[in-house]
Structures are given as structure tokens and as C-alpha cells.
Amino acid sequence: MADDPVLQLRVFNLNCWGIRYLSKRRQERVRLLGDTLRREPFDLVLLQEVWSEQDYALLQEKLGKCCPFSHYFRSGVIGSGLCVFSKFPILDTFLHQYSLNGYPYMLWHGDWFCGKSVGLVVLQIDGIVFNVYVTHLHAEYCRDKDTYLPHRLVQTWELAQFIRHTSQAADVVLLGGDLNTQPQDLGMRLLRGCTGLRDAFAEAERFEGCKDGCTLVPSNCFTVKTELRPFPLGIRIDYILYKAVSNVAVTCKELWTTTGTAPGRDIPYSDHEAVMATLCVRRQQRPRGAETDPAVVAAATSLHPGLGEVPWDLYPPHVPAPRVLLGISVAVQAAGGSRRAQCCSSLSRLSSCTWMRALRWFTTSSSRASVSCSAARSAGVFCTSVGATGLEQWGRRPGPLPSPIPHRDPYPPCS
């Protein structure tokens, strides 16, 4: 609404370069990172390459007051290196390990042993559900002879599909991590095209930091200078991406990166520069003057007079059918006889998009769609398949009807 307060979320993302026995001055840098994050008021911290659980425990101790909720994602032989620290309670977590991830005989690269993955944490802040993803894709190593390009593209595709299929109940989608992919590369275009995610660097109202937002720069004392020889300014491979869903708007107020050594010290936090963003989240009011498709009103009214007043235009056009069909199908079945035929006839005249909107509302608004509720539950009727021309293949099963679950699909199908 116009008077709704704006939620400001400060996000910190960094590849920590925390390889045990190999990364230079690792423990010193981890302590330095923990002290810095303890002083800064970040709401969400997304880290990669934290491959020592001792380092994770140290960060837990240092961030215990400012970000008391955390999760470490275990994967592969030496761990995924992914962890999340949050100011807000974590409601749920999940890990997906990529199916293609390097070769075990490439010991000096090591990506296969860490089991590259994407981690998901679910947060609820002021009634807004956030799906927060953190990931680290396979390294490039050599751009001219990129042996792992197919692996990284497969991982990007799996990441996009994982986000699409797990974020349908979220209000805001947030992705942070080291994607080892530059903005113009095919992998980044594939990821953003399939998910609708927006790049915080491109959307930020104000930016400070390395030129062009680069996060792997030659001036960093830990970077391998020969790998960056074709890129004198560096490359941008670490990202904060976001997507607003339903009636929520998200903007990036500011974004900045670290630039070299930590304040007052002679070393940086990592061989990567950190990416930090301030996101503004606000609920939106339904646009005035929005009109409802008359076909939707006619079909809804045929089920129950009160359903004709439902604001169908609030719901997205692409809504997967299985979960939302249940409620409306049992109501039609419970109606019986000529009433059922009338409902099916009305529904068959709807386009698939508007029809799905009507179906979705029926299962998520039990207060208005109370018609034949008790009869439907006692009958235990369900619909196994629905076509755009009407309701088909009715079936029966014993037992109570499952409770309806709110469902959203924020992203259009990939073209």
C-alpha cells in the first residue's frame, strides 16, 4: 500500500578463498572478516569457499549477536563451502548438488571434490517470504581453452530450474554467489532469461567500488595475474541477483564493492572483492481501474454467486495446475447433475491463462469459496487431469481432502 513501510535489507556476498592448507593467511583473513561483519549492520551474509568448519564456527561465534541464525551446507568430499548468516530466523533449508561438476582425476582443480551446489534458505521478514539462494559454480581456469564450459552451462541450467521450481511460494527471490560467469556470457543470459532475476549492479541507484563492478581484479595481492592478463580492469563474476513476486516491489538502493585491502590492514578479505547491496522491499497496491475478464466472472458466478466479485486480476497468468485444481474440481463434483455440466461448460470457454487464475483462487480462499465444502471433503473427490477444454478424467479416493496451499509461479515459461 502507499502507506506501507519500506523494508531495507542489507546483503553481503563474498567468496572467502578458504581452502585449508592452501589459501594464504586464511585464518587471519577469516578473523578479520568476522570482526568487520560484527561491526557492520548487515541483515544477510552469503559466503562461498568456507571449506573449514572451524572457520564457520569462528564466524558463528563472532556474528552471534548481529546474525544469530546460520546454516552450513555440507556436500561432496570436502564440503560445498557455502554458508548463510541471517539476522532473521531461518524457516527452512535445502541443498541441491549439481549433477555435472568437473573430473575427479583433475586433482589440482578440486571442484569435483567439493561437490558444487546451490543452497536455499527460507526467511520471513515482516510477513514477506524470502527465498535466498547461495551458490558457487565451477571455475573457468582458462578462458581461451575453457574445458569446463559445458559443466558450467549445465550447472547454470540446473540452478535456473531449481530456482523456478522452489520459489513459487516466495514473495522475493534473492541469489548471491560466485557464478564464475561474466555478465555477457551465455550462462548468465541463460540464468536471467529463465528466472527473470535482475542484476543488482545494473539496477542500483548508486554504486561505489571497483570500476565496472569487477570482483576479481589484478590489484588484489592474492589473484593470479596471468589469468587476468586479457582483462586489465578485472572481471565481474560475483553477483547479487533478485526478483520480486506477486504484489511486492524490490529496488536496489545502493551497491558497492570492497577495493583492495581491509581498512587499517595490509591484506584484503579474499582474492575476490565483496559485493554489498541495500535492497528496498515494499508491498504494492493493486492498480486502480484494473478490469476482470468477463469470461472469468461468468465461470465463477456459475459456481457460486459470491465468486463473481473476486479480484481475479491479482493473480499471475502462468500458474501450474496440479495443486490448484483440487478445490474447484471437488466443488464441481459435489454440485452434481446439471449444475456440474453448467460449470464445465463455463470453464471450457475460458482461455488457459484466465482459467488458471480462477482455479488458483478457489483453493486459496476458503472463506469465500465455502460452497459445498463439507460435501466435497466427505466425498474425497479429486481431478487427475484437466485440459483447456474442460474437466476430464474424474476419479475417487478414500480419505480427507488435503488442505489447500498457496501457490505462485512468478516466472513466465522460457522461450
N, C-alpha and C positions, 0 to 999 in steps of 0.2 A: 504494500500500500504506500501511498505517498508519505504517510507519517511513520512508516516502519523504520526502525533504526538500521544503520548500515553496519554490518559485521565486518571488521577488518581482521584479516588473517595474515600473519607474517610467517613466511615459509623459508626455510633454509635447506639448500641441497648441496652436497659435496661428495665427490669421490675421494676418500681419505687416503688412498695408497697405503693400506695397512697390511702388507704382506710380511708375515713373520720371517725373521732372519734375513730378509732381502731388502726391504724398504729402509732407506736411510733415516736415522733418527726418529723411528716410528713412535716409540713410547713418549718421547719428548713432545712430538707433534700432537699426539692424542691428548696428553695432559693440557697442552696449550689450547687445543680446540675445545676441550671441556670447560676450561676457565673462561674462554671467550663466550661460549654459548650460555654459560651461567649468568654472565653479566648482561647479555642481550635479551630483550623480551620476545623471543621467537615462540610462536604457538605450535609450530610443527617443524621437526627436523628430520630430513630424509638423507640417509648416509649409505654409501656403497664402499666396497672393499674394506670393511671392518672384519677381517678374516681371523681375528683372535678374539675369543670370547672373554679373555682377560681385559682387552681393550674395551669391549662392550660393557663389562661390569664396571670398569673405571668411569666410563661415560654415564652409566646409570647412577653411580654414586654422586658425580658432580652435578648432574641435571635433576637430581631427585626432588628439588623444590620447585624449579621452574617448569619442568616437563616430567611429571611423576609417572606417566604412563608410557610404556615402551614395549617393543616386541623385536626379537631377533629371529630372522628366518634361516633355518638350517636346511642345507641342501648339499648334495654331492659329497665328495670325499673331505674337502677342507671347509665346506660351508659356502653359502651364497654370497656372504659379505654384506647382505642387506639388513638394515635395521631402521626402525622408526621410533622417534621420541615425540610425545604429544602432551600438550597442556591439558587436553580433554580426554575423558575416558574412552578407551578403545572397546567398541562393542563386539567386533568380530575380526578374525584374521584368516587369510588363506594364501597358499603358495602354489604357483604353477611353475614347474620346471620345463624349460624349453626342450623339445624333442631332438633338435639338432644343435650341437654345441661343440664344435672342434673335434680334435682327434686325440685319443689317449697316448699315442706314440710321440706327439709333439710336446715333450716334457718341458721344454724351455718356454713354451707359451702358457700352458697351465689352465687354459679356460675350461677344458673338459673336466678337470678335477674339481673345480669349484661349483659345477652344476648351475650354470647361469639360469636365472629365474626371474619371475615377477612376483612381488609380494603385494597383498591387498590388506589394508586395514579400513575398517568402517567406523566412522565417528558421527556423533550427533551433537551439533553445536547450535544452541538456541532454536531447537526444533528443526534444523536443517540437516539433512543426512549427507555426509561427505563420503565418497569412495576415494580413498587415497592409495595410489599405486606407486611403488618404487621398483626400479629395475636397473640392470646393468647388462647390456648386450655385448656380444663377442667383439673383441678388439680387432682393429684393422691391420696393424703392424706395418704393412707396406701398401701404399695406395696404388702404385704402378702395377704391382703383382699381388692383388688382393685375393689370396686363396680362400679367405673366409667370407667373401661377399655373399655367396648363396646361403651360408649359415645365418648370417645377419639378416638377410631378407626373410628367411623362414621365421626367425625369431620375431622380426617386426610384424609379420603377418599373424603369428600366434598371439603376440601382445595386443594387436588391434582387435582380434576376435575375442580374446579374454576380457578386454575392457567392455566391448559391446555386450557380451552375454552376462556379465556380472554387475553391470551398472544400471540395470533397468529400474531398480527401486531407489536410486540415489537422486538427490537434488543437485549436487555438484560433483563433478569428476575432476580429480587432480592427479597428475602424473609428474613424477620427478625422477631424474636418474641420469646416468651416463649412457647415452644411446650409441656412442661411437659412430655417429652418423652426422654429417653436416647438413645444414638446412636445405640445400639444393639437391641432395642425394635422393635416389629412388625410395630408399627405406623410409625417410622422413615424409615424403609425399604420400607414400602408401599409408603410413600410420595416421597422418592428419586427414587424409581423404576418407578413410574408412570409419574414423571415430568422430570427426568433427572437432577435434581438440584444437585449441588456439594457443599460439606461442606467446608466452608472457613477454619475451623480448620484443616481439613485433607489435604487441598491443599496449605496452607500457606507456603511460602518460609522461613519465620521466625516467631517464636512465643515467646511471653513473657507473664507471668501471672501465674495463679493458675495451679498446676500440673494437667496434662491431660485435661486442658481447662475447669475444673469444674467451674460452675457458682453458685452453691448452696453449700456452704462449712460450716463445723462445726465451723470454727474460726470466722465467722461473728456473731457479738453480737446480731443480730436480728433473726437468724434462730432458728427453733425448733430442739434442739439437739436430741431428741428422734426419730424424723423422719429420721435422718441421721445416726443412730446408725449402720445399716448394711454397711454404706459407710464411712469409716473413713477419706477418702480424699475428699468426697463430690460427687456430681453428676453433669453432664453436661446436662442441659435441655434448655438452651438459645442458639439460633443459628443465624448465618448469612449464608444463602444459596444463590447460584447464578447459572445462566445458560446463556451461550452465544448462540445467534441465528444467522442464516444467515451468513453473511461474517464478523462477529465480533468475536474477541477472548478476553476472560476475564481470568485474573490470579489474585491470591491473593498474593500480595507482602509481607504483614505482617499482623499478627493478635495478639491482646493482650487483656488481661482482667484486670480489677481492682483487687487489692489484699488487701481487708480489708478496713481500714479507709481512708477517703479522706485526701489528703495532708494537714498537719497542723491542722487537726481536730480530734476529738475523736470518731467520728461516720462514718460509711460508707454511701454511697448514698442510699442504699436499703438493703433488706435482700438477694437480688441477686447481683452477680457481673456483671458489664457491659461488653459487648463484643464489641470490636472495630476492624475494618478491613480497610486496604488500598487495593482497587481493581484497577487493571490496565486494561483499555479497549482500544483495538486497532482494527481498521478495517483491514481485511485480503484481500490479493490479490488472485484472482483465481489461483489455481495451474497450472503451465505450463504443457503442454502436455496432459491436460485432453481431452478425446475423447468423442464425442457425439454419442449416439446410432443412427446407420444408419436408423432405423425404424422411429425415431423421425424426422430426416431430410427429409425422404421421405414423411411423412404425412404433415409436414409443407410446403414443396415445392408444394404439391398438392393444398394447399390453396392459396399460393401466392409465387412466386419465391424468394422474399426477405426474407421470413421466414426461409428458409433453413440455413441462416447464423446466426441465433440466438444462443447464448451460453446457450443451454438448461441445461447443466450440473451444472449451478449455483443454480438450484432450488432444494429444498428438495424433496425426493421421496414420502412422505406422505402428500398430500395436499387435504383437504376437497373439494368436488366438487361444492356445490351449487353456490357459488359466481363466481367461475372462469369459469363455463361452459357457462355463458350467452353470452360473447363476441364471442366465437368461434361458438356457435350454430346459432347466428343470421347471421354471415358471411356465414356459410354453407347454411342456408335457403335462404339468399339473392342471393347466387350464382345460385341456381335453376338448374333443369334439370339434365343432365348427369354430370355436374360439381359437384352437390351435391352428387350424387351416388359415384363419384370418391373419394370425400373427406371421405365419410363414410366408404368406402372400405379400405382406407389407415389407418384411425383411428382404425378400428376393428382389425388390425394386431398388434397394439401396446400392450405391457403389461400395466396393470393398472397404475403402478408407473410412467413409462415414459410418458404415455398418459396424466396423470395429470400435469406433468411438462409443456407439450406443451399447454394444456388448460390454465394454470395459466398465462403463458407469454402473451397469446393472449389478455387477458383482462387488463393487466397492462402496456402494451407498445403500446399506441395508435399511436405513431409516426411511428413505423414500420408496425403495423397491421392496416393500414388505408384502406385496401381493402374493398369495399362495405360498408364503414362506414355510409355514408349518407343514402344509401338504407336500411341498417339494422335498423337505427334509425327511419326512416319513417314507416317501416313495423311493428316495435314493436313486433318482434318475440322473444319468449323465449322457453327454453327447460325445461320441468318439471321433466324429469327423464333420466338418462344416465346409460347404462350398459357397462361392459368391452368389449362387442362385437359390440358396435357402438352407434349411436344416436337414441333414441327412444322417442315415445310419444310427438310428436310436438304439440304445442298449440299456440294460438294467444291471444293477449290482446291489447286494445287501450292504447294510451299514449306513451310518450317518453321512451327510454331505459335508465335505471339508469346508473349513472357514475360508471366506474369500480373502485374498491377499492383494494389496495394492500393487500395481504393476505398471511400469513405464518402459518404453523403448525410445530413448531420446534421439537416436541417430537414424537417418534415412538409409535405405539399402545402398550398398556400394554399387556404383555404376560401372 
